Amino acid sequence: MSQATLSQTATNWWRGAVIYQVYPRSFQDSNGDGIGDLPGVTARMDHIANLGAQAVWLSPFFTSPMLDFGYDVSNYCDVDPIFGTLADFDQLVAKAHSLGLKVLIDLVLSHTSDQHPWFKDSRSSHDNAHADWYVWAEAKEDGTPPNNWLSIFGGSAWQWDTRRQQYYMHNFLTSQPDLNFHCPAVQDALLDVAKFWLDRGVDGFRLDTVNFYVHDQQLRNNPPMPRSTISNTAPMVNPYTRQQHVYDKTQPENLLFLQRLRALTDQYDDITTIGEIGDDHQYETLASYTEGNNRLHMAYVFALLTDMCKPTYLHGVLAEYLRDAGNAYVCWSLGNHDVPRLVSRWAALGGDERQRAHLLAAFLLSLPGAVCIYEGEELGLTDVDVPFELLQDPYGITMWPEFKGRDGCRTPMPWDHSANLGFTTGKPWLPLGEDHTHRVASDQQADAQSVLNDYRRFIAWRKTQGALCQGNLTLLPAHEQVLAFVRQAGDERLLCALNLSDKPASYALPAGVQATDLIGHGFTGQISNGQIELAPLQACFASVPANASLQGQTA
């Protein structure tokens, strides 16, 4: 793709888009080594297109020692041999584009692998070409780390290096040193990385840990977090949740780099950027990071990626979003490669997994903005209990057994009833889920009432509903069982009411809201005299007259 001035006919295809996340290691293996790869993704691309998605997001496939499975990059501009070659990537992009799918790749810019040539050079001396490309600091007089910053993966965020006789900072594994964004050459090099992939035809980036790029140059200590505060940034067994992360991330200078990145992407047609934000003030940060037309196009936070799922909690999440980021563009997700599978994580809602999967598809696809579907959610996959001896995730190995890591949501996709459920002819890198035998894609393809076909129907219907794709949101009053809101685009209004419980529910509509023309779409519900009656784990969608008086939080 040649560089060009931003087209005046840019489609903004990403607004309201359904984005499908592929974790390449677990999607499809093409060569029998037990690990998914890029040719495997290409071979299964029709599955994504047939779902109705507009884009595919690929988790990292770059050259890496794989200590954090690709999130520790040792070469940003090549494909790791276990995933294939650059030619395989080009074929993947061509296949996706032929099916009308955009391709987003996962850029991990906050840190590299300690095997990256930049870090090998940086640690070799105090005066080499890359000496200040990473965050180095002197020890305190007693030899301890320079401050109290913590790693998300446990323990201090500082690792002693015997060669430089200094500490280096790592927000994650000790083998993932943080880049120093206060160094202009670092920013220039990372923008060159982005340009490399833009020139190769990608349609945008998912930016890993986007608010972690810049640290406080004074290295001030983080203050403690009040113990009564619930954190979304890490499991509560992790000491990381005991600090307010005031100085180790989300610094003002971060925005200057995002502006440089946006200026680069704006030189290409129809590019989008999605930021992953993990922060104590999540929606305030999201609003800041997506403000105007010179930062991120959209971002997401972790508020819906926890195990908290009561309707009152979900109402609070939407209320916080409307209060702090109502004018921002959000990309919503209920699952990804870092959290337990949705139908298992939200088991507290009751019912069986299939019921929950149906309802939660409707919830996700009714939210304002773009949405991400993590591979396997469309099959209603459950989390797999991976025994310790088969565990691969270093996060889980460190914090076992209270936190078992992320392997349970990363097990291979079940495609059919052939060997290893169609994923590989070899030994899978993680064990297959025993009950996934009953959820294979080939069976669901043939079952009109399957979770897969329900996703397809809902996505297709969503595309016909301007209020769902492009509309704002008015949040209706909180309820112990029901989450209700109205989506509106112009004169088109759609009431969305979801019974997030395993018991029948009644929800009284606010005065002035007269919902009519019940739209079943696979869900049952009754509206009479301003009252909605919902069966357990059911939803209803109904049109609302344009002249109805809506009262509630709106954005």
C-alpha positions in Angstrom: 0.0 0.0 0.0 1.5 3.3 -1.0 1.5 6.3 1.3 -1.0 9.0 0.6 -2.6 12.0 2.2 -5.6 10.9 4.3 -8.4 10.3 1.9 -11.4 12.6 2.2 -13.5 9.5 1.4 -12.2 7.5 4.3 -15.0 5.2 5.4 -14.3 5.0 9.2 -15.2 1.4 8.8 -14.1 0.8 12.4 -17.1 2.7 13.8 -19.5 0.0 15.1 -17.3 -2.7 13.7 -17.2 -6.3 15.0 -13.6 -7.3 15.4 -12.6 -10.9 15.9 -9.5 -11.6 18.0 -7.3 -14.5 16.9 -4.7 -15.9 19.3 -2.5 -17.6 16.6 -1.0 -20.3 18.8 -4.4 -21.7 19.4 -6.4 -21.1 16.2 -5.2 -23.6 13.6 -1.9 -25.5 13.2 -1.0 -26.2 9.5 2.3 -28.2 9.9 1.7 -30.7 12.8 4.0 -29.1 15.4 1.1 -28.6 17.8 1.2 -24.8 17.6 -1.1 -22.6 15.5 0.4 -20.5 12.8 -0.3 -17.9 10.1 -1.1 -20.4 7.3 -3.6 -22.0 9.7 -5.3 -18.6 10.3 -5.5 -18.1 6.5 -7.0 -21.5 6.1 -9.7 -20.7 8.6 -10.3 -17.1 7.5 -13.7 -18.0 6.0 -15.0 -18.9 9.5 -14.3 -15.3 10.6 -15.9 -13.8 7.5 -18.9 -16.0 7.7 -19.4 -14.9 11.3 -20.0 -11.4 10.0 -17.0 -9.7 11.4 -15.4 -6.6 9.7 -11.9 -7.2 11.0 -9.5 -9.7 12.4 -7.0 -8.8 15.2 -3.9 -11.0 15.4 -2.2 -11.4 18.7 1.7 -11.1 18.3 3.4 -13.4 15.8 6.8 -11.5 15.8 10.1 -13.2 16.4 10.3 -13.9 20.1 11.9 -16.3 22.7 8.2 -17.0 23.6 8.7 -16.5 27.4 5.4 -14.6 27.3 4.3 -16.1 24.0 5.0 -13.3 21.6 4.5 -10.4 24.0 8.3 -10.4 24.4 9.5 -9.3 21.0 13.0 -9.8 19.8 12.4 -8.6 16.2 9.5 -6.3 15.4 9.8 -6.7 11.6 9.7 -10.4 11.1 7.6 -13.4 11.8 8.7 -16.0 14.3 9.4 -19.3 12.5 6.9 -21.2 14.6 4.2 -19.0 13.0 5.6 -18.9 9.4 7.2 -16.3 7.3 6.6 -12.7 6.0 5.3 -14.3 2.8 2.8 -16.3 4.9 1.7 -13.0 6.5 1.3 -11.4 3.1 -0.9 -14.3 2.0 -3.0 -13.9 5.2 -3.6 -10.2 4.5 -4.5 -11.0 0.9 -7.0 -13.6 1.9 -8.6 -11.4 4.5 -8.9 -8.5 2.1 -10.4 -10.8 -0.6 -13.1 -11.6 2.0 -13.7 -8.0 2.9 -11.9 -8.3 6.2 -9.5 -5.7 7.7 -6.4 -6.9 9.4 -5.2 -5.4 12.7 -2.0 -6.5 14.4 -0.9 -6.4 18.0 1.9 -3.9 18.6 3.8 -4.4 21.9 5.7 -1.1 22.2 6.1 -0.6 25.9 8.8 -3.3 26.2 10.9 -5.8 24.3 12.4 -9.1 25.0 15.8 -9.1 26.7 17.0 -11.0 23.6 16.2 -8.0 21.4 19.5 -6.6 19.9 18.6 -3.2 21.3 18.6 -4.5 24.9 21.7 -6.7 24.4 23.6 -3.5 23.3 22.0 -1.3 26.0 23.1 -3.6 28.8 26.6 -4.0 27.5 27.9 -0.6 28.7 26.9 2.9 29.8 28.0 4.6 26.6 26.8 2.4 23.7 24.4 3.5 20.9 21.4 2.1 22.8 22.5 2.9 26.4 19.5 5.1 27.2 16.9 3.1 25.2 15.7 1.3 28.3 14.8 2.5 31.8 18.0 2.1 33.9 18.5 3.4 37.4 21.0 3.3 40.2 20.4 1.3 43.3 19.8 3.0 46.6 22.7 3.2 49.0 21.7 -0.1 50.6 21.6 -1.8 47.2 17.8 -2.1 47.0 15.7 -1.0 44.0 15.3 2.7 43.2 11.7 2.8 44.3 8.6 0.7 45.2 7.2 0.1 41.7 5.8 -3.4 41.2 5.6 -5.8 38.3 2.2 -7.1 37.2 3.8 -10.6 37.1 4.8 -10.3 40.8 7.5 -8.7 42.8 9.6 -5.6 42.2 9.5 -3.9 38.8 13.3 -3.6 39.0 15.9 -6.3 38.0 19.5 -6.0 38.9 21.9 -6.3 35.9 25.5 -7.3 36.8 27.0 -5.9 33.6 25.8 -2.3 34.0 25.7 -2.5 37.8 22.2 -0.9 37.6 18.6 -1.9 37.8 16.4 -2.0 34.8 12.6 -1.6 34.9 10.2 -4.3 33.8 6.4 -3.9 34.2 6.0 -7.6 33.3 8.5 -10.5 33.2 12.2 -9.8 34.1 12.9 -10.8 30.5 10.7 -7.9 29.3 12.7 -4.7 29.9 10.7 -1.5 29.5 11.7 0.9 26.7 12.6 4.5 27.6 10.1 6.7 25.8 11.9 9.8 27.1 14.6 8.9 24.5 13.5 10.4 21.1 15.4 7.7 19.2 13.2 5.1 20.8 10.1 6.8 19.6 11.5 7.2 16.1 12.4 3.5 16.0 9.0 2.4 17.1 7.3 4.6 14.5 9.5 3.0 11.9 8.1 -0.4 13.1 4.5 0.9 12.6 5.4 2.2 9.2 6.9 -1.2 8.2 3.6 -2.9 8.8 1.4 -0.1 7.4 3.5 -0.3 4.2 2.8 -4.1 4.2 -0.9 -3.5 4.1 -2.2 -3.8 7.7 -5.4 -1.8 8.4 -4.5 -0.8 12.0 -3.0 -1.7 15.3 -4.2 -3.0 18.7 -1.7 -1.3 21.0 -0.8 -3.5 24.0 -0.6 -1.7 27.4 -0.8 1.7 25.7 -0.7 3.7 28.9 2.5 2.0 30.1 4.8 3.6 27.6 6.1 6.5 29.7 7.4 6.5 33.3 8.0 9.3 35.7 11.6 10.5 35.2 11.9 11.3 38.9 11.1 7.7 39.8 8.8 8.8 42.6 7.3 6.1 44.8 3.7 5.1 44.1 1.3 5.7 47.0 -0.6 2.8 48.6 -4.1 1.9 47.3 -6.8 1.9 50.0 -7.6 -1.7 50.7 -11.3 -1.2 50.2 -10.7 -0.2 46.6 -11.4 -2.9 44.0 -8.8 -2.9 41.1 -9.5 -4.0 37.6 -5.8 -4.0 36.6 -4.8 -7.4 38.1 -6.2 -10.3 40.3 -6.7 -9.2 43.9 -4.1 -11.8 45.0 -1.5 -9.8 43.2 0.3 -7.1 45.3 0.2 -4.9 42.2 -3.4 -4.0 43.2 -2.1 -2.5 46.5 -0.6 0.6 44.8 -2.0 3.6 43.1 -0.1 3.6 39.9 0.5 7.3 39.8 4.1 7.4 38.6 5.0 4.1 36.8 2.5 4.7 33.9 -0.1 7.0 32.4 2.3 10.0 32.3 1.3 13.2 30.3 4.2 12.7 27.9 2.5 9.5 26.7 0.0 11.6 24.8 2.8 13.2 22.8 3.9 9.9 21.4 0.3 8.9 20.6 0.0 12.1 18.6 3.1 11.2 16.6 1.7 7.7 16.0 -1.7 9.1 14.9 0.1 11.5 12.5 1.8 8.5 10.9 -1.4 6.4 10.6 -3.2 9.4 9.1 -0.9 9.3 6.1 -2.7 6.0 5.1 -6.3 5.4 4.2 -8.8 3.8 6.6 -6.4 2.9 9.4 -7.5 2.5 13.0 -5.8 2.2 16.4 -7.2 0.5 19.5 -5.5 1.1 22.8 -5.5 -1.3 25.7 -5.8 0.8 28.9 -5.1 -0.7 32.3 -5.4 2.2 34.8 -6.8 3.1 38.2 -8.8 5.9 36.5 -9.8 3.8 33.5 -12.5 5.8 31.7 -10.9 9.2 32.4 -7.7 7.9 30.8 -9.7 6.4 27.9 -11.4 9.8 27.3 -8.0 11.6 27.3 -6.3 9.0 25.1 -9.1 9.2 22.4 -9.8 12.9 22.6 -9.9 14.9 19.4 -8.6 13.6 16.1 -4.9 13.3 16.9 -4.7 10.5 19.4 -6.1 7.0 19.4 -9.2 6.2 17.4 -10.6 4.1 20.2 -9.6 2.2 23.3 -10.9 -0.4 25.8 -10.5 -1.0 29.5 -10.8 -4.0 31.8 -14.1 -3.2 33.5 -16.0 -6.0 31.8 -13.0 -8.4 31.9 -13.4 -9.2 35.6 -15.5 -11.9 37.3 -17.9 -9.3 38.5 -21.2 -9.6 36.6 -24.1 -8.6 38.7 -26.5 -6.4 36.8 -25.9 -3.6 39.3 -22.2 -3.9 38.7 -22.7 -3.8 34.9 -25.0 -0.8 35.3 -22.3 0.9 37.3 -19.7 0.2 34.5 -21.9 1.9 32.0 -22.7 4.8 34.3 -19.0 5.3 34.9 -18.4 5.2 31.1 -21.1 7.8 30.5 -19.9 10.0 33.3 -16.2 10.0 32.5 -15.9 9.1 28.8 -19.4 9.6 27.2 -17.9 11.4 24.3 -15.1 9.0 23.7 -15.1 6.1 21.2 -15.0 2.8 23.0 -14.2 -0.7 21.8 -15.9 -3.2 24.1 -15.0 -6.8 24.9 -16.1 -9.4 27.4 -13.2 -11.7 26.9 -9.7 -12.0 25.5 -6.5 -14.1 25.9 -5.8 -12.8 29.4 -8.9 -13.7 31.3 -11.0 -16.9 31.9 -13.5 -17.7 29.2 -16.7 -15.7 29.5 -19.3 -18.4 30.1 -17.2 -19.8 32.9 -16.0 -16.5 34.4 -19.6 -15.3 34.6 -21.1 -18.6 35.8 -22.6 -16.7 38.8 -25.4 -15.5 36.4 -26.7 -19.1 36.6 -28.3 -21.2 33.9 -26.3 -23.4 31.6 -23.3 -22.3 29.5 -25.3 -22.2 26.3 -28.0 -19.9 27.7 -25.3 -17.6 29.1 -23.5 -17.6 25.8 -26.6 -16.6 23.9 -27.5 -13.8 26.3 -23.9 -12.4 26.6 -23.6 -12.3 22.8 -26.7 -10.0 22.8 -25.2 -7.9 25.6 -21.8 -7.4 23.9 -23.3 -6.7 20.5 -25.8 -4.1 22.0 -23.1 -1.9 23.4 -22.1 1.4 21.8 -19.0 1.6 19.7 -17.0 -1.3 18.3 -16.8 -4.7 19.8 -14.2 -7.5 20.0 -15.1 -11.2 20.0 -12.3 -13.4 21.3 -11.9 -16.6 19.3 -14.1 -19.4 20.7 -16.7 -17.1 22.3 -18.9 -17.7 19.2 -18.8 -21.4 20.1 -19.6 -20.8 23.8 -16.3 -22.3 24.9 -15.7 -22.9 28.6 -12.5 -22.3 30.4 -10.2 -25.3 30.7 -8.7 -26.3 34.0 -5.1 -26.9 33.0 -3.1 -28.9 35.6 0.0 -27.4 36.9 2.3 -29.9 35.2 0.9 -28.8 31.8 0.9 -25.1 32.6 2.7 -22.8 30.1 1.8 -19.3 31.3 4.6 -17.8 33.5 2.0 -15.6 35.3 0.1 -18.6 36.4 3.2 -20.6 37.4 4.3 -17.7 39.6 0.9 -17.2 41.4 -0.4 -20.8 41.4 -2.8 -22.0 42.8 -4.8 -19.0 43.9 -4.3 -17.6 40.3 -3.9 -20.3 37.7 -2.8 -18.0 34.9 -4.2 -17.5 31.4 -3.8 -20.9 29.8 -7.4 -21.9 30.5 -8.7 -19.4 27.9 -5.9 -20.1 25.4 -6.5 -23.8 24.7 -6.9 -24.8 21.0 -10.0 -24.1 19.0 -12.2 -27.2 18.5 -13.1 -27.4 14.8 -14.4 -30.9 14.2 -14.3 -34.5 15.4 -11.0 -35.5 13.7 -7.8 -35.9 15.7 -7.3 -33.2 18.3 -10.6 -31.7 17.3 -9.2 -30.6 14.0 -6.6 -28.2 15.5 -3.5 -30.2 14.7 -2.2 -33.6 13.6 0.5 -33.3 16.3 0.5 -32.8 20.1 -1.3 -29.6 21.0 0.8 -27.1 22.9 -2.0 -26.9 25.5 -4.5 -29.7 26.3 -7.8 -29.6 24.6 -10.9 -28.9 26.7 -12.7 -32.2 27.4 -16.2 -30.7 27.1 -15.1 -28.8 23.9 -15.8 -32.0 22.1 -19.5 -31.1 22.4 -18.9 -27.5 21.1 -17.0 -28.1 17.8 -17.6 -25.7 15.0 -18.6 -28.3 12.5 -21.5 -29.4 14.7 -22.6 -25.9 15.5 -22.5 -25.0 11.8 -25.3 -27.6 11.2 -27.3 -26.7 14.3 -29.7 -23.8 13.6 -30.0 -23.1 17.4 -26.3 -23.3 18.1 -24.3 -20.5 19.8 -22.4 -20.0 16.5 -25.5 -19.5 14.5 -27.0 -17.2 17.1 -23.8 -15.0 16.9 -24.1 -15.0 13.1 -27.8 -14.0 13.2 -27.3 -11.3 15.8 -24.4 -9.8 14.0 -26.3 -9.8 10.7 -29.3 -8.2 12.4 -27.1 -5.7 14.2 -25.9 -4.4 10.8 -29.5 -3.5 9.9 -29.9 -1.5 13.1 -28.5 2.0 12.9 -29.2 2.6 16.6 -26.9 -0.4 17.5 -24.1 0.3 15.1 -23.9 4.1 15.4 -26.3 5.3 18.1 -25.7 6.8 21.5 -26.8 5.2 24.8 -29.3 6.2 27.4 -28.9 4.2 30.6 -32.2 3.3 32.3 -32.6 2.9 36.1 -30.6 0.1 37.8 -32.3 -3.2 38.7 -31.2 -6.2 40.7 -31.8 -8.5 37.7 -32.2 -6.5 34.6 -29.8 -4.2 32.7 -31.7 -1.9 30.4 -30.8 1.0 28.1 -31.9 2.7 24.9 -29.8 3.0 21.8 -30.6 5.9 19.5 -29.5 7.2 16.1 -31.5 10.0 14.7 -35.2 9.1 15.1 -34.4 5.4 15.5 -34.6 4.2 19.1 -34.1 0.6 20.3 -34.8 -0.6 23.9 -32.4 -3.3 25.0 -33.4 -5.1 28.2 -31.4 -8.1 29.5 -32.3 -10.4 32.4 -28.9 -11.2 33.7 -30.2 -13.8 36.2 -31.6 -17.3 36.3 -35.0 -16.3 37.6 -37.9 -14.5 35.9 -37.7 -10.8 36.1 -40.1 -7.8 35.8 -38.7 -4.4 34.8 -40.8 -1.2 35.0 -40.0 1.2 32.2 -39.5 4.8 33.3 -42.5 7.1 32.7 -42.7 8.3 29.2 -40.9 5.3 27.6 -43.5 3.4 25.6 -41.7 0.5 23.9 -43.6 -1.0 21.0 -43.2 -3.5 18.2 -41.3 -6.2 20.1 -38.4 -7.5 18.1 -37.9 -11.1 19.2 -34.7 -12.0 17.3 -34.4 -15.3 19.1 -35.4 -13.9 22.5 -38.6 -13.9 24.3 -40.2 -11.1 26.4 -43.5 -9.4 27.0 -44.1 -5.7 27.3 -47.5 -4.6 28.8 -48.5 -1.4 30.6 -45.0 -0.2 30.9 -43.7 -3.5 32.4 -41.2 -5.9 30.7 -41.5 -9.5 31.7 -38.4 -11.6 31.0 -37.7 -15.3 31.3 -34.4 -16.3 33.0 -31.3 -15.3 31.0 -33.4 -13.7 28.3 -33.5 -10.3 26.5 -35.9 -8.3 24.5 -35.4 -5.6 22.0 -38.2 -3.2 21.2 -38.6 0.0 19.2 -39.2 3.2 21.2 -41.2 6.1 19.6 -39.1 9.0 18.6 -41.3 11.4 20.7 -40.9 9.3 23.9 -39.3 11.2 26.8 -36.1 9.5 27.8 -34.7 10.0 31.3 -31.3 8.7 32.3 -27.6 9.1 31.6 -27.0 9.7 27.9 -24.0 9.8 25.7 
